[in-house]
Amino acid sequence: MKNLCDTTPLQSRNTRYTMMQVCRELDMPYETLKYYCNQGLVPYIERDSRNRRVFPEPMVRWIRDLSQLKRCRLSIAEMKNYLSLCLKGKETIPQRQQILLNKRQEILSELETLQFSLDYIDKKQEFYHLVLTGEIPFTSNLVPMDNTENDHAVPPAK
């Protein structure tokens, strides 16, 4: 996958890209770009002599930003709001910062939850490894044990 944070120019500000070229450049499905256009997320759409959508360099960079916003889990409604703020110019930077800060906090919370899940999986994997290598005896909260190894086993259902 291409680096979507890359801000290096593709060619020049006067170059126009077809939808397929943009999709290849950004590793984006054609349907996604078409959807973004139909949702009004790509302003200033131009058409070529065959009435095909074409995108100047700044729009390709904006579409790259849309991909990043989507990866940041902004909804279409949130992306539309963000776009409307962008179109108003510099004075809306504080609102845009707040949108991204809020999303950052949500992602950090999700990361914390995912880390707890990973820790649990690692703990269980270590337990299973130790049981399989004979380093510790098998215990279970669900399977009745024939001996008193496991005082916490659930009794069999009747």
PyMOL commands that place a pseudoatom at each C-alpha (Angstrom):
pseudoatom trace, name=CA, resn=MET, resi=1, chain=A, elem=C, hetatm=0, pos=[0.000, 0.000, 0.000]
pseudoatom trace, name=CA, resn=LYS, resi=2, chain=A, elem=C, hetatm=0, pos=[1.225, 3.454, -0.848]
pseudoatom trace, name=CA, resn=ASN, resi=3, chain=A, elem=C, hetatm=0, pos=[1.992, 5.952, 1.876]
pseudoatom trace, name=CA, resn=LEU, resi=4, chain=A, elem=C, hetatm=0, pos=[-1.189, 7.996, 2.076]
pseudoatom trace, name=CA, resn=CYS, resi=5, chain=A, elem=C, hetatm=0, pos=[0.515, 10.671, 4.144]
pseudoatom trace, name=CA, resn=ASP, resi=6, chain=A, elem=C, hetatm=0, pos=[2.916, 11.386, 1.303]
pseudoatom trace, name=CA, resn=THR, resi=7, chain=A, elem=C, hetatm=0, pos=[2.560, 15.019, 0.254]
pseudoatom trace, name=CA, resn=THR, resi=8, chain=A, elem=C, hetatm=0, pos=[5.048, 14.993, -2.590]
pseudoatom trace, name=CA, resn=PRO, resi=9, chain=A, elem=C, hetatm=0, pos=[3.545, 16.258, -5.840]
pseudoatom trace, name=CA, resn=LEU, resi=10, chain=A, elem=C, hetatm=0, pos=[2.405, 13.664, -8.325]
pseudoatom trace, name=CA, resn=GLN, resi=11, chain=A, elem=C, hetatm=0, pos=[3.452, 15.738, -11.347]
pseudoatom trace, name=CA, resn=SER, resi=12, chain=A, elem=C, hetatm=0, pos=[2.296, 19.328, -11.692]
pseudoatom trace, name=CA, resn=ARG, resi=13, chain=A, elem=C, hetatm=0, pos=[-0.666, 21.447, -10.678]
pseudoatom trace, name=CA, resn=ASN, resi=14, chain=A, elem=C, hetatm=0, pos=[-1.865, 21.499, -14.300]
pseudoatom trace, name=CA, resn=THR, resi=15, chain=A, elem=C, hetatm=0, pos=[-1.970, 17.729, -14.714]
pseudoatom trace, name=CA, resn=ARG, resi=16, chain=A, elem=C, hetatm=0, pos=[-5.432, 16.138, -14.682]
pseudoatom trace, name=CA, resn=TYR, resi=17, chain=A, elem=C, hetatm=0, pos=[-5.976, 12.554, -13.573]
pseudoatom trace, name=CA, resn=THR, resi=18, chain=A, elem=C, hetatm=0, pos=[-8.783, 10.217, -14.541]
pseudoatom trace, name=CA, resn=MET, resi=19, chain=A, elem=C, hetatm=0, pos=[-10.646, 8.289, -11.886]
pseudoatom trace, name=CA, resn=MET, resi=20, chain=A, elem=C, hetatm=0, pos=[-8.733, 5.121, -12.769]
pseudoatom trace, name=CA, resn=GLN, resi=21, chain=A, elem=C, hetatm=0, pos=[-5.386, 6.930, -12.472]
pseudoatom trace, name=CA, resn=VAL, resi=22, chain=A, elem=C, hetatm=0, pos=[-6.353, 8.334, -9.086]
pseudoatom trace, name=CA, resn=CYS, resi=23, chain=A, elem=C, hetatm=0, pos=[-7.496, 4.909, -7.917]
pseudoatom trace, name=CA, resn=ARG, resi=24, chain=A, elem=C, hetatm=0, pos=[-4.220, 3.310, -9.007]
pseudoatom trace, name=CA, resn=GLU, resi=25, chain=A, elem=C, hetatm=0, pos=[-2.143, 6.089, -7.447]
pseudoatom trace, name=CA, resn=LEU, resi=26, chain=A, elem=C, hetatm=0, pos=[-3.969, 5.873, -4.116]
pseudoatom trace, name=CA, resn=ASP, resi=27, chain=A, elem=C, hetatm=0, pos=[-4.653, 2.131, -4.139]
pseudoatom trace, name=CA, resn=MET, resi=28, chain=A, elem=C, hetatm=0, pos=[-8.355, 2.903, -3.820]
pseudoatom trace, name=CA, resn=PRO, resi=29, chain=A, elem=C, hetatm=0, pos=[-11.268, 0.931, -5.276]
pseudoatom trace, name=CA, resn=TYR, resi=30, chain=A, elem=C, hetatm=0, pos=[-12.982, 2.718, -8.162]
pseudoatom trace, name=CA, resn=GLU, resi=31, chain=A, elem=C, hetatm=0, pos=[-16.343, 2.324, -6.412]
pseudoatom trace, name=CA, resn=THR, resi=32, chain=A, elem=C, hetatm=0, pos=[-15.015, 4.150, -3.353]
pseudoatom trace, name=CA, resn=LEU, resi=33, chain=A, elem=C, hetatm=0, pos=[-13.884, 7.155, -5.356]
pseudoatom trace, name=CA, resn=LYS, resi=34, chain=A, elem=C, hetatm=0, pos=[-17.164, 7.214, -7.271]
pseudoatom trace, name=CA, resn=TYR, resi=35, chain=A, elem=C, hetatm=0, pos=[-19.066, 7.052, -3.963]
pseudoatom trace, name=CA, resn=TYR, resi=36, chain=A, elem=C, hetatm=0, pos=[-17.023, 9.927, -2.514]
pseudoatom trace, name=CA, resn=CYS, resi=37, chain=A, elem=C, hetatm=0, pos=[-17.765, 11.992, -5.623]
pseudoatom trace, name=CA, resn=ASN, resi=38, chain=A, elem=C, hetatm=0, pos=[-21.485, 11.157, -5.519]
pseudoatom trace, name=CA, resn=GLN, resi=39, chain=A, elem=C, hetatm=0, pos=[-21.619, 12.043, -1.814]
pseudoatom trace, name=CA, resn=GLY, resi=40, chain=A, elem=C, hetatm=0, pos=[-20.195, 15.484, -2.527]
pseudoatom trace, name=CA, resn=LEU, resi=41, chain=A, elem=C, hetatm=0, pos=[-16.917, 14.803, -0.738]
pseudoatom trace, name=CA, resn=VAL, resi=42, chain=A, elem=C, hetatm=0, pos=[-14.807, 15.821, -3.732]
pseudoatom trace, name=CA, resn=PRO, resi=43, chain=A, elem=C, hetatm=0, pos=[-15.468, 19.467, -4.566]
pseudoatom trace, name=CA, resn=TYR, resi=44, chain=A, elem=C, hetatm=0, pos=[-14.723, 21.145, -7.863]
pseudoatom trace, name=CA, resn=ILE, resi=45, chain=A, elem=C, hetatm=0, pos=[-15.030, 18.036, -10.020]
pseudoatom trace, name=CA, resn=GLU, resi=46, chain=A, elem=C, hetatm=0, pos=[-13.949, 18.755, -13.560]
pseudoatom trace, name=CA, resn=ARG, resi=47, chain=A, elem=C, hetatm=0, pos=[-14.928, 16.904, -16.723]
pseudoatom trace, name=CA, resn=ASP, resi=48, chain=A, elem=C, hetatm=0, pos=[-12.841, 16.165, -19.788]
pseudoatom trace, name=CA, resn=SER, resi=49, chain=A, elem=C, hetatm=0, pos=[-13.994, 16.392, -23.418]
pseudoatom trace, name=CA, resn=ARG, resi=50, chain=A, elem=C, hetatm=0, pos=[-15.646, 12.958, -23.070]
pseudoatom trace, name=CA, resn=ASN, resi=51, chain=A, elem=C, hetatm=0, pos=[-17.483, 14.084, -19.904]
pseudoatom trace, name=CA, resn=ARG, resi=52, chain=A, elem=C, hetatm=0, pos=[-15.341, 11.850, -17.682]
pseudoatom trace, name=CA, resn=ARG, resi=53, chain=A, elem=C, hetatm=0, pos=[-14.414, 13.076, -14.231]
pseudoatom trace, name=CA, resn=VAL, resi=54, chain=A, elem=C, hetatm=0, pos=[-10.849, 14.366, -14.014]
pseudoatom trace, name=CA, resn=PHE, resi=55, chain=A, elem=C, hetatm=0, pos=[-8.990, 15.550, -10.970]
pseudoatom trace, name=CA, resn=PRO, resi=56, chain=A, elem=C, hetatm=0, pos=[-6.288, 18.186, -10.731]
pseudoatom trace, name=CA, resn=GLU, resi=57, chain=A, elem=C, hetatm=0, pos=[-3.356, 17.613, -8.404]
pseudoatom trace, name=CA, resn=PRO, resi=58, chain=A, elem=C, hetatm=0, pos=[-4.894, 19.380, -5.363]
pseudoatom trace, name=CA, resn=MET, resi=59, chain=A, elem=C, hetatm=0, pos=[-8.022, 17.202, -5.608]
pseudoatom trace, name=CA, resn=VAL, resi=60, chain=A, elem=C, hetatm=0, pos=[-5.893, 14.054, -5.725]
pseudoatom trace, name=CA, resn=ARG, resi=61, chain=A, elem=C, hetatm=0, pos=[-4.231, 15.193, -2.519]
pseudoatom trace, name=CA, resn=TRP, resi=62, chain=A, elem=C, hetatm=0, pos=[-7.666, 15.885, -1.011]
pseudoatom trace, name=CA, resn=ILE, resi=63, chain=A, elem=C, hetatm=0, pos=[-8.862, 12.402, -2.033]
pseudoatom trace, name=CA, resn=ARG, resi=64, chain=A, elem=C, hetatm=0, pos=[-5.743, 11.047, -0.316]
pseudoatom trace, name=CA, resn=ASP, resi=65, chain=A, elem=C, hetatm=0, pos=[-6.844, 12.965, 2.782]
pseudoatom trace, name=CA, resn=LEU, resi=66, chain=A, elem=C, hetatm=0, pos=[-10.333, 11.444, 2.506]
pseudoatom trace, name=CA, resn=SER, resi=67, chain=A, elem=C, hetatm=0, pos=[-8.745, 8.002, 2.580]
pseudoatom trace, name=CA, resn=GLN, resi=68, chain=A, elem=C, hetatm=0, pos=[-6.903, 8.936, 5.742]
pseudoatom trace, name=CA, resn=LEU, resi=69, chain=A, elem=C, hetatm=0, pos=[-10.022, 10.398, 7.349]
pseudoatom trace, name=CA, resn=LYS, resi=70, chain=A, elem=C, hetatm=0, pos=[-11.846, 7.150, 6.585]
pseudoatom trace, name=CA, resn=ARG, resi=71, chain=A, elem=C, hetatm=0, pos=[-9.009, 5.165, 8.178]
pseudoatom trace, name=CA, resn=CYS, resi=72, chain=A, elem=C, hetatm=0, pos=[-9.395, 7.444, 11.192]
pseudoatom trace, name=CA, resn=ARG, resi=73, chain=A, elem=C, hetatm=0, pos=[-12.973, 6.184, 11.322]
pseudoatom trace, name=CA, resn=LEU, resi=74, chain=A, elem=C, hetatm=0, pos=[-14.728, 9.390, 10.371]
pseudoatom trace, name=CA, resn=SER, resi=75, chain=A, elem=C, hetatm=0, pos=[-18.199, 8.692, 9.060]
pseudoatom trace, name=CA, resn=ILE, resi=76, chain=A, elem=C, hetatm=0, pos=[-19.401, 10.137, 5.769]
pseudoatom trace, name=CA, resn=ALA, resi=77, chain=A, elem=C, hetatm=0, pos=[-21.365, 12.765, 7.727]
pseudoatom trace, name=CA, resn=GLU, resi=78, chain=A, elem=C, hetatm=0, pos=[-18.237, 13.662, 9.714]
pseudoatom trace, name=CA, resn=MET, resi=79, chain=A, elem=C, hetatm=0, pos=[-16.182, 13.870, 6.527]
pseudoatom trace, name=CA, resn=LYS, resi=80, chain=A, elem=C, hetatm=0, pos=[-18.825, 16.154, 4.972]
pseudoatom trace, name=CA, resn=ASN, resi=81, chain=A, elem=C, hetatm=0, pos=[-18.685, 18.406, 8.026]
pseudoatom trace, name=CA, resn=TYR, resi=82, chain=A, elem=C, hetatm=0, pos=[-14.885, 18.407, 7.925]
pseudoatom trace, name=CA, resn=LEU, resi=83, chain=A, elem=C, hetatm=0, pos=[-14.967, 19.272, 4.210]
pseudoatom trace, name=CA, resn=SER, resi=84, chain=A, elem=C, hetatm=0, pos=[-17.392, 22.133, 4.781]
pseudoatom trace, name=CA, resn=LEU, resi=85, chain=A, elem=C, hetatm=0, pos=[-15.036, 23.520, 7.413]
pseudoatom trace, name=CA, resn=CYS, resi=86, chain=A, elem=C, hetatm=0, pos=[-12.040, 23.132, 5.093]
pseudoatom trace, name=CA, resn=LEU, resi=87, chain=A, elem=C, hetatm=0, pos=[-13.856, 25.025, 2.364]
pseudoatom trace, name=CA, resn=LYS, resi=88, chain=A, elem=C, hetatm=0, pos=[-14.393, 27.962, 4.752]
pseudoatom trace, name=CA, resn=GLY, resi=89, chain=A, elem=C, hetatm=0, pos=[-10.658, 28.428, 5.117]
pseudoatom trace, name=CA, resn=LYS, resi=90, chain=A, elem=C, hetatm=0, pos=[-8.132, 29.086, 7.820]
pseudoatom trace, name=CA, resn=GLU, resi=91, chain=A, elem=C, hetatm=0, pos=[-10.582, 30.409, 10.413]
pseudoatom trace, name=CA, resn=THR, resi=92, chain=A, elem=C, hetatm=0, pos=[-12.061, 26.918, 10.845]
pseudoatom trace, name=CA, resn=ILE, resi=93, chain=A, elem=C, hetatm=0, pos=[-8.770, 25.285, 11.778]
pseudoatom trace, name=CA, resn=PRO, resi=94, chain=A, elem=C, hetatm=0, pos=[-9.674, 25.168, 15.510]
pseudoatom trace, name=CA, resn=GLN, resi=95, chain=A, elem=C, hetatm=0, pos=[-12.888, 23.253, 14.734]
pseudoatom trace, name=CA, resn=ARG, resi=96, chain=A, elem=C, hetatm=0, pos=[-11.008, 20.856, 12.458]
pseudoatom trace, name=CA, resn=GLN, resi=97, chain=A, elem=C, hetatm=0, pos=[-8.400, 20.337, 15.150]
pseudoatom trace, name=CA, resn=GLN, resi=98, chain=A, elem=C, hetatm=0, pos=[-11.162, 19.501, 17.628]
pseudoatom trace, name=CA, resn=ILE, resi=99, chain=A, elem=C, hetatm=0, pos=[-12.752, 16.979, 15.259]
pseudoatom trace, name=CA, resn=LEU, resi=100, chain=A, elem=C, hetatm=0, pos=[-9.426, 15.200, 14.854]
pseudoatom trace, name=CA, resn=LEU, resi=101, chain=A, elem=C, hetatm=0, pos=[-8.643, 15.429, 18.577]
pseudoatom trace, name=CA, resn=ASN, resi=102, chain=A, elem=C, hetatm=0, pos=[-12.004, 13.820, 19.404]
pseudoatom trace, name=CA, resn=LYS, resi=103, chain=A, elem=C, hetatm=0, pos=[-11.353, 11.060, 16.884]
pseudoatom trace, name=CA, resn=ARG, resi=104, chain=A, elem=C, hetatm=0, pos=[-7.856, 10.588, 18.307]
pseudoatom trace, name=CA, resn=GLN, resi=105, chain=A, elem=C, hetatm=0, pos=[-9.323, 10.046, 21.788]
pseudoatom trace, name=CA, resn=GLU, resi=106, chain=A, elem=C, hetatm=0, pos=[-11.778, 7.470, 20.404]
pseudoatom trace, name=CA, resn=ILE, resi=107, chain=A, elem=C, hetatm=0, pos=[-8.963, 5.609, 18.667]
pseudoatom trace, name=CA, resn=LEU, resi=108, chain=A, elem=C, hetatm=0, pos=[-6.799, 5.669, 21.808]
pseudoatom trace, name=CA, resn=SER, resi=109, chain=A, elem=C, hetatm=0, pos=[-9.693, 4.177, 23.759]
pseudoatom trace, name=CA, resn=GLU, resi=110, chain=A, elem=C, hetatm=0, pos=[-10.071, 1.450, 21.124]
pseudoatom trace, name=CA, resn=LEU, resi=111, chain=A, elem=C, hetatm=0, pos=[-6.328, 0.804, 21.271]
pseudoatom trace, name=CA, resn=GLU, resi=112, chain=A, elem=C, hetatm=0, pos=[-6.536, 0.357, 25.035]
pseudoatom trace, name=CA, resn=THR, resi=113, chain=A, elem=C, hetatm=0, pos=[-9.348, -2.154, 24.627]
pseudoatom trace, name=CA, resn=LEU, resi=114, chain=A, elem=C, hetatm=0, pos=[-7.414, -3.981, 21.926]
pseudoatom trace, name=CA, resn=GLN, resi=115, chain=A, elem=C, hetatm=0, pos=[-4.321, -4.068, 24.149]
pseudoatom trace, name=CA, resn=PHE, resi=116, chain=A, elem=C, hetatm=0, pos=[-6.348, -5.693, 26.951]
pseudoatom trace, name=CA, resn=SER, resi=117, chain=A, elem=C, hetatm=0, pos=[-7.568, -8.266, 24.425]
pseudoatom trace, name=CA, resn=LEU, resi=118, chain=A, elem=C, hetatm=0, pos=[-4.033, -8.960, 23.224]
pseudoatom trace, name=CA, resn=ASP, resi=119, chain=A, elem=C, hetatm=0, pos=[-2.827, -9.305, 26.819]
pseudoatom trace, name=CA, resn=TYR, resi=120, chain=A, elem=C, hetatm=0, pos=[-5.580, -11.834, 27.514]
pseudoatom trace, name=CA, resn=ILE, resi=121, chain=A, elem=C, hetatm=0, pos=[-4.717, -13.856, 24.403]
pseudoatom trace, name=CA, resn=ASP, resi=122, chain=A, elem=C, hetatm=0, pos=[-1.005, -13.802, 25.311]
pseudoatom trace, name=CA, resn=LYS, resi=123, chain=A, elem=C, hetatm=0, pos=[-1.812, -14.970, 28.850]
pseudoatom trace, name=CA, resn=LYS, resi=124, chain=A, elem=C, hetatm=0, pos=[-3.965, -17.841, 27.558]
pseudoatom trace, name=CA, resn=GLN, resi=125, chain=A, elem=C, hetatm=0, pos=[-1.339, -18.830, 24.967]
pseudoatom trace, name=CA, resn=GLU, resi=126, chain=A, elem=C, hetatm=0, pos=[1.312, -18.955, 27.689]
pseudoatom trace, name=CA, resn=PHE, resi=127, chain=A, elem=C, hetatm=0, pos=[-0.998, -21.059, 29.882]
pseudoatom trace, name=CA, resn=TYR, resi=128, chain=A, elem=C, hetatm=0, pos=[-1.666, -23.499, 27.028]
pseudoatom trace, name=CA, resn=HIS, resi=129, chain=A, elem=C, hetatm=0, pos=[2.044, -23.720, 26.215]
pseudoatom trace, name=CA, resn=LEU, resi=130, chain=A, elem=C, hetatm=0, pos=[2.924, -24.487, 29.829]
pseudoatom trace, name=CA, resn=VAL, resi=131, chain=A, elem=C, hetatm=0, pos=[0.193, -27.141, 30.053]
pseudoatom trace, name=CA, resn=LEU, resi=132, chain=A, elem=C, hetatm=0, pos=[1.253, -28.777, 26.781]
pseudoatom trace, name=CA, resn=THR, resi=133, chain=A, elem=C, hetatm=0, pos=[4.921, -28.862, 27.802]
pseudoatom trace, name=CA, resn=GLY, resi=134, chain=A, elem=C, hetatm=0, pos=[3.992, -30.356, 31.177]
pseudoatom trace, name=CA, resn=GLU, resi=135, chain=A, elem=C, hetatm=0, pos=[5.385, -27.420, 33.144]
pseudoatom trace, name=CA, resn=ILE, resi=136, chain=A, elem=C, hetatm=0, pos=[2.067, -26.886, 34.929]
pseudoatom trace, name=CA, resn=PRO, resi=137, chain=A, elem=C, hetatm=0, pos=[-0.973, -29.105, 35.451]
pseudoatom trace, name=CA, resn=PHE, resi=138, chain=A, elem=C, hetatm=0, pos=[-4.121, -28.543, 33.425]
pseudoatom trace, name=CA, resn=THR, resi=139, chain=A, elem=C, hetatm=0, pos=[-6.909, -26.748, 35.250]
pseudoatom trace, name=CA, resn=SER, resi=140, chain=A, elem=C, hetatm=0, pos=[-10.287, -25.706, 33.962]
pseudoatom trace, name=CA, resn=ASN, resi=141, chain=A, elem=C, hetatm=0, pos=[-13.218, -23.648, 35.125]
pseudoatom trace, name=CA, resn=LEU, resi=142, chain=A, elem=C, hetatm=0, pos=[-15.516, -25.638, 32.854]
pseudoatom trace, name=CA, resn=VAL, resi=143, chain=A, elem=C, hetatm=0, pos=[-14.341, -29.248, 32.753]
pseudoatom trace, name=CA, resn=PRO, resi=144, chain=A, elem=C, hetatm=0, pos=[-14.784, -31.324, 35.912]
pseudoatom trace, name=CA, resn=MET, resi=145, chain=A, elem=C, hetatm=0, pos=[-11.521, -32.760, 37.127]
pseudoatom trace, name=CA, resn=ASP, resi=146, chain=A, elem=C, hetatm=0, pos=[-11.201, -36.334, 38.429]
pseudoatom trace, name=CA, resn=ASN, resi=147, chain=A, elem=C, hetatm=0, pos=[-9.004, -35.176, 41.285]
pseudoatom trace, name=CA, resn=THR, resi=148, chain=A, elem=C, hetatm=0, pos=[-8.802, -32.131, 43.506]
pseudoatom trace, name=CA, resn=GLU, resi=149, chain=A, elem=C, hetatm=0, pos=[-6.326, -30.305, 41.214]
pseudoatom trace, name=CA, resn=ASN, resi=150, chain=A, elem=C, hetatm=0, pos=[-9.018, -27.877, 40.310]
pseudoatom trace, name=CA, resn=ASP, resi=151, chain=A, elem=C, hetatm=0, pos=[-11.257, -26.759, 43.156]
pseudoatom trace, name=CA, resn=HIS, resi=152, chain=A, elem=C, hetatm=0, pos=[-12.905, -24.171, 40.900]
pseudoatom trace, name=CA, resn=ALA, resi=153, chain=A, elem=C, hetatm=0, pos=[-14.222, -26.572, 38.266]
pseudoatom trace, name=CA, resn=VAL, resi=154, chain=A, elem=C, hetatm=0, pos=[-17.889, -26.238, 37.456]
pseudoatom trace, name=CA, resn=PRO, resi=155, chain=A, elem=C, hetatm=0, pos=[-19.811, -29.369, 38.392]
pseudoatom trace, name=CA, resn=PRO, resi=156, chain=A, elem=C, hetatm=0, pos=[-21.264, -31.375, 35.500]
pseudoatom trace, name=CA, resn=ALA, resi=157, chain=A, elem=C, hetatm=0, pos=[-24.746, -30.365, 34.361]
pseudoatom trace, name=CA, resn=LYS, resi=158, chain=A, elem=C, hetatm=0, pos=[-27.570, -32.673, 35.447]
for i in range(1, 158): cmd.bond("trace and resi %d" % i, "trace and resi %d" % (i + 1))
show_as sticks, trace
zoom trace
